[in-house]
């Protein structure tokens, strides 16, 4: 194991992770602007979008595209450049790289190549919405975009409904009404939610209330803009914890129905507000004779 220090002189370059504004250009930090001016190259999710940002702040640095469709080609190129001493900044279209955007693959590759990875703080939609939601800000669970359909979506919603932490979900204006109905099905109509839209922009707005109230609102109003959904966790008193024997029995039942053991253990833990490791230990008899 080796501690990787961010600011040391060596022969290699560096990867800077630079957040960009999620709407309001005034949220660009001094450090972000100076970093983008100082690096040798900016790897951008969309070069046209980032070019406008660079022009606004009079940043002449060269751009190269780096997005989900060219990672296999670009990563070796960028790693080679940093090994040769170049400093590269990675940006997404809005917010922090890697958060529901490309980025994590290059970060992993840089770490593997012993190249320093330096994150800059800055704009992010999730925490911005959370602190103004009126819902408990911690603990929280960030999920990002839900699967659009099928078994993956059903399983994700079922798991999230059992979480006692506040949950953060991203959604587009085209799917938010359907997502609210799916949340009612899985979370119950009375679960509290805040919908934040168009954060930091002129039309920024927050809709706070129960899922039932939100559904009613959207029967009479259109959904507009990009959304962050802040969903209250399952109330502690609503979590009915089964006895140890019942927990084991429920895991066995799910396995017999075709679920893999770890998936069954996770589902039972979520349903009862327990840690997965505790249910795992109980099911496998670990610690019984300690």
C-alpha positions as CSV (number, residue, x, y, z in Angstrom):
1,X,0.0,0.0,0.0
2,X,1.2,3.5,-0.9
3,X,-0.1,6.9,0.0
4,X,-0.5,9.0,-3.1
5,X,0.3,12.7,-2.4
6,X,-1.4,15.3,-4.7
7,X,1.2,18.0,-4.7
8,X,4.7,16.7,-5.1
9,X,7.2,17.3,-7.8
10,X,7.8,14.3,-10.0
11,X,8.3,13.4,-13.6
12,X,4.7,12.5,-14.2
13,X,1.8,14.7,-14.9
14,X,-1.5,14.9,-13.0
15,X,-5.2,14.4,-13.5
16,X,-7.4,17.3,-12.1
17,X,-11.1,16.6,-11.7
18,X,-12.7,20.0,-12.2
19,X,-16.4,20.6,-11.5
20,X,-18.3,23.0,-13.8
21,X,-21.4,25.1,-13.2
22,X,-24.7,23.2,-13.2
23,X,-26.5,26.3,-14.6
24,X,-25.2,29.6,-13.2
25,X,-21.7,30.5,-14.5
26,X,-21.0,32.5,-11.4
27,X,-20.6,29.2,-9.5
28,X,-17.3,28.6,-11.3
29,X,-14.6,28.9,-8.7
30,X,-11.4,30.9,-9.0
31,X,-9.4,27.7,-8.5
32,X,-11.3,25.9,-11.3
33,X,-10.7,28.8,-13.7
34,X,-7.0,28.9,-12.8
35,X,-6.6,25.2,-13.0
36,X,-8.2,25.1,-16.5
37,X,-5.8,27.8,-17.6
38,X,-2.7,26.1,-16.1
39,X,-3.2,22.5,-17.4
40,X,-1.9,21.3,-20.8
41,X,-5.2,19.7,-21.9
42,X,-8.8,19.6,-21.0
43,X,-10.7,16.3,-21.5
44,X,-14.3,17.2,-22.0
45,X,-17.5,15.2,-22.2
46,X,-18.8,17.6,-24.9
47,X,-16.1,19.8,-26.5
48,X,-18.7,22.2,-28.0
49,X,-20.3,22.8,-24.6
50,X,-17.0,23.1,-22.8
51,X,-15.6,25.4,-25.5
52,X,-18.3,27.9,-24.7
53,X,-17.3,27.7,-21.0
54,X,-13.7,28.2,-21.7
55,X,-14.4,31.2,-24.0
56,X,-16.6,32.8,-21.3
57,X,-13.6,32.8,-18.9
58,X,-11.0,33.5,-21.6
59,X,-9.3,30.1,-21.1
60,X,-7.2,29.2,-24.2
61,X,-6.4,25.6,-23.2
62,X,-6.7,22.9,-25.8
63,X,-9.7,20.5,-25.7
64,X,-10.0,16.8,-26.3
65,X,-13.2,14.8,-26.3
66,X,-13.6,12.2,-23.5
67,X,-17.1,10.6,-23.2
68,X,-18.8,7.2,-22.7
69,X,-18.4,6.2,-26.4
70,X,-14.6,6.7,-26.7
71,X,-13.2,5.7,-23.3
72,X,-11.4,2.6,-24.7
73,X,-9.5,4.7,-27.2
74,X,-8.9,7.8,-25.1
75,X,-7.8,6.3,-21.8
76,X,-4.5,4.9,-23.1
77,X,-3.8,8.2,-25.0
78,X,-4.4,10.3,-21.9
79,X,-2.4,8.1,-19.6
80,X,0.5,8.2,-22.0
81,X,0.3,12.0,-22.1
82,X,0.3,12.2,-18.2
83,X,3.2,9.7,-18.0
84,X,5.1,12.1,-20.2
85,X,4.5,14.9,-17.8
86,X,1.4,16.6,-19.1
87,X,-1.3,18.0,-16.7
88,X,-4.8,17.2,-17.8
89,X,-8.1,18.5,-16.4
90,X,-11.2,16.4,-16.8
91,X,-14.7,18.0,-16.9
92,X,-18.2,16.9,-17.6
93,X,-21.0,19.1,-19.1
94,X,-22.2,20.2,-15.6
95,X,-21.2,19.4,-12.1
96,X,-18.4,17.0,-11.0
97,X,-16.9,14.4,-13.3
98,X,-17.9,10.7,-12.5
99,X,-21.2,11.7,-10.8
100,X,-23.8,10.4,-13.3
101,X,-21.2,11.4,-15.9
102,X,-18.1,9.9,-17.5
103,X,-15.0,10.0,-15.5
104,X,-14.5,7.0,-13.2
105,X,-12.7,4.9,-15.8
106,X,-10.0,7.5,-16.3
107,X,-9.6,8.0,-12.6
108,X,-9.1,4.3,-12.0
109,X,-6.6,4.1,-14.9
110,X,-4.6,7.1,-13.5
111,X,-4.5,5.6,-10.0
112,X,-3.3,2.3,-11.5
113,X,-0.6,4.1,-13.4
114,X,0.5,5.9,-10.2
115,X,-0.5,9.3,-11.5
116,X,-1.8,11.8,-9.0
117,X,-5.6,12.5,-9.1
118,X,-6.5,15.9,-7.7
119,X,-10.2,16.6,-7.1
120,X,-11.5,20.2,-6.9
121,X,-14.6,21.1,-4.9
122,X,-17.4,22.8,-6.8
123,X,-21.0,22.7,-8.0
124,X,-23.0,19.5,-7.6
125,X,-26.8,19.2,-8.1
126,X,-27.3,16.5,-5.4
127,X,-26.1,18.3,-2.3
128,X,-27.4,21.6,-3.6
129,X,-30.9,20.2,-3.7
130,X,-30.5,18.2,-0.5
131,X,-29.7,21.2,1.8
132,X,-32.7,23.1,0.6
133,X,-35.1,20.2,0.6
134,X,-36.5,20.5,4.1
135,X,-35.9,16.7,4.4
136,X,-33.3,15.2,6.8
137,X,-29.9,15.9,5.1
138,X,-28.0,13.0,6.8
139,X,-27.6,10.2,6.5
140,X,-28.3,10.3,2.8
141,X,-28.0,7.7,-0.1
142,X,-27.2,9.0,-3.6
143,X,-28.6,6.8,-6.3
144,X,-28.5,9.0,-9.4
145,X,-30.6,8.1,-12.4
146,X,-33.0,5.1,-12.0
147,X,-33.0,2.3,-14.6
148,X,-35.6,3.3,-17.2
149,X,-37.6,0.0,-17.3
150,X,-37.8,-3.7,-16.6
151,X,-36.6,-5.8,-13.8
152,X,-33.7,-3.5,-12.9
153,X,-36.0,-0.6,-12.3
154,X,-38.4,-2.7,-10.2
155,X,-35.7,-4.1,-8.1
156,X,-34.1,-0.6,-7.6
157,X,-37.3,1.0,-6.5
158,X,-38.1,-1.9,-4.2
159,X,-34.7,-1.6,-2.5
160,X,-34.8,2.2,-2.2
161,X,-38.3,2.0,-0.6
162,X,-36.8,0.2,2.4
163,X,-33.9,2.5,3.0
164,X,-34.1,4.7,6.1
165,X,-31.7,7.2,4.7
166,X,-32.8,10.1,2.6
167,X,-32.5,9.1,-1.0
168,X,-31.3,11.3,-3.9
169,X,-32.4,10.5,-7.4
170,X,-31.9,12.4,-10.7
171,X,-34.7,12.5,-13.3
172,X,-35.5,14.1,-16.6
173,X,-38.6,16.2,-17.2
174,X,-39.9,13.6,-19.7
175,X,-40.0,10.8,-17.1
176,X,-40.6,12.5,-13.8
177,X,-44.4,12.0,-13.8
178,X,-44.0,8.3,-14.4
179,X,-41.4,8.1,-11.7
180,X,-43.7,9.7,-9.2
181,X,-46.3,7.1,-9.9
182,X,-43.7,4.3,-9.6
183,X,-42.6,5.8,-6.3
184,X,-46.2,5.8,-5.0
185,X,-46.5,2.1,-5.9
186,X,-43.3,1.3,-4.0
187,X,-43.0,3.9,-1.3
188,X,-46.6,4.6,-0.5
189,X,-48.5,7.8,-1.2
190,X,-47.7,9.6,2.0
191,X,-43.8,9.4,1.7
192,X,-42.4,12.9,1.8
193,X,-40.5,14.2,-1.2
194,X,-38.9,17.4,-2.5
195,X,-38.5,18.0,-6.3
196,X,-35.8,20.5,-7.1
197,X,-35.7,21.7,-10.7
198,X,-33.5,23.9,-12.8
199,X,-31.0,24.4,-9.9
200,X,-29.1,27.7,-9.9
201,X,-30.9,28.9,-13.0
202,X,-33.5,31.7,-13.3
203,X,-36.4,29.2,-13.1
204,X,-35.1,27.3,-10.1
205,X,-38.0,25.9,-8.0
206,X,-38.8,23.5,-5.2
207,X,-41.9,21.4,-4.9
208,X,-42.3,19.9,-1.4
209,X,-45.0,17.5,0.0
210,X,-46.2,13.9,-0.1
211,X,-46.0,11.8,-3.2
212,X,-49.7,11.9,-3.4
213,X,-49.7,15.7,-3.4
214,X,-46.9,15.8,-6.0
215,X,-48.9,13.5,-8.3
216,X,-51.9,15.7,-8.0
217,X,-49.8,18.8,-8.8
218,X,-48.6,17.2,-12.0
219,X,-52.1,16.4,-13.1
220,X,-52.6,20.1,-13.4
221,X,-49.0,21.3,-14.3
222,X,-46.3,20.3,-16.7
223,X,-42.9,19.0,-15.7
224,X,-40.1,21.3,-16.8
225,X,-36.4,21.2,-16.5
226,X,-33.9,18.7,-15.0
227,X,-35.0,17.3,-11.6
228,X,-33.3,16.2,-8.4
229,X,-35.7,14.1,-6.2
230,X,-35.0,14.1,-2.5
231,X,-37.0,11.3,-1.0
232,X,-37.5,10.9,2.8
233,X,-36.3,7.6,4.2
234,X,-38.6,4.9,5.5
235,X,-39.7,5.9,9.0
236,X,-38.0,3.9,11.7
237,X,-41.3,2.9,13.3
238,X,-42.5,1.5,10.0
239,X,-39.8,-1.0,9.9
240,X,-41.2,-4.3,11.3
241,X,-38.2,-6.4,12.4
242,X,-38.8,-10.1,12.2
243,X,-37.4,-12.6,14.8
244,X,-34.1,-14.3,14.0
245,X,-35.8,-17.5,13.0
246,X,-38.2,-15.6,10.7
247,X,-35.3,-13.7,9.1
248,X,-33.5,-17.0,8.3
249,X,-36.8,-18.5,7.0
250,X,-37.4,-15.5,4.7
251,X,-33.9,-15.8,3.3
252,X,-34.4,-19.5,2.6
253,X,-37.8,-18.7,1.0
254,X,-36.3,-16.2,-1.4
255,X,-33.5,-18.5,-2.3
256,X,-36.0,-21.3,-3.1
257,X,-37.8,-18.8,-5.4
258,X,-34.6,-18.4,-7.4
259,X,-32.7,-15.5,-5.8
260,X,-29.0,-15.8,-5.2
261,X,-28.1,-16.0,-1.5
262,X,-26.4,-12.6,-1.3
263,X,-29.3,-10.9,-3.1
264,X,-31.8,-12.6,-0.8
265,X,-29.8,-11.6,2.3
266,X,-29.6,-8.0,1.1
267,X,-33.4,-7.8,0.4
268,X,-34.2,-9.2,3.9
269,X,-31.8,-6.7,5.5
270,X,-33.4,-3.8,3.6
271,X,-36.9,-4.9,4.5
272,X,-36.1,-5.0,8.2
273,X,-33.8,-2.0,8.4
274,X,-30.8,-4.1,9.3
275,X,-27.2,-4.2,8.1
276,X,-26.6,-6.8,5.4
277,X,-23.6,-8.1,7.3
278,X,-25.7,-8.8,10.4
279,X,-28.3,-10.8,8.4
280,X,-25.4,-12.6,6.6
281,X,-23.9,-13.6,9.9
282,X,-27.2,-14.7,11.3
283,X,-28.0,-16.8,8.2
284,X,-24.7,-18.5,8.2
285,X,-24.5,-18.9,12.0
286,X,-21.5,-16.8,12.4
287,X,-20.8,-15.6,15.9
288,X,-23.4,-17.9,17.5
289,X,-20.9,-19.6,19.7
290,X,-18.6,-16.7,20.4
